Amino acid sequence: MANNGPAGYGLEDLLPHRPPMLIIGGIVEVDAEHAVTVNTVDPTWPMADREGVPSLIAVELAAQTAGICNGWVRIQTQGPASDQTGWLVAVKRAVFYAAHLPFGLELTVRADNTLAFDKFREVSSRVHGDGRLLAEIVLQLYQP
């Protein structure tokens, strides 16, 4: 993909996702501890209806943003040709402050690795749009 983040890698270098499930728009920053992405709510996204997209999509945005961070770590430790096998993801906690996200809304998602042990991660994420906090999500990730 042409969109290169600050680390010099594109979305498809860092994530196993491909359209239409690749919903991240761009990478703002990434390192071993966190990632920040920008995204525009789009009618092509999963679960889209006439009102927009249910805020539950924030879980997938959080997971893909976490994947950016952990994909960057994979490339740093194993090289760019390494296996892009995805992670199993569980939602530990999710709080949504909006029912729907309207089309065209610009979202910023930040995912922080708050715990890393071997192949396990706990990730805290926040989704912001229009200057408001729209969702707080804690994910648990395991790479088999």
Secondary structure as GFF3:
##gff-version 3
##sequence-region A 1 144
A	DSSP	alpha_helix	11	14	.	.	.	ID=ss1
A	DSSP	beta_strand	26	30	.	.	.	ID=ss2
A	DSSP	beta_strand	34	40	.	.	.	ID=ss3
A	DSSP	beta_strand	53	54	.	.	.	ID=ss4
A	DSSP	alpha_helix	57	78	.	.	.	ID=ss5
A	DSSP	beta_strand	88	96	.	.	.	ID=ss6
A	DSSP	beta_strand	100	101	.	.	.	ID=ss7
A	DSSP	beta_strand	106	117	.	.	.	ID=ss8
A	DSSP	beta_strand	120	129	.	.	.	ID=ss9
A	DSSP	beta_strand	132	142	.	.	.	ID=ss10
###
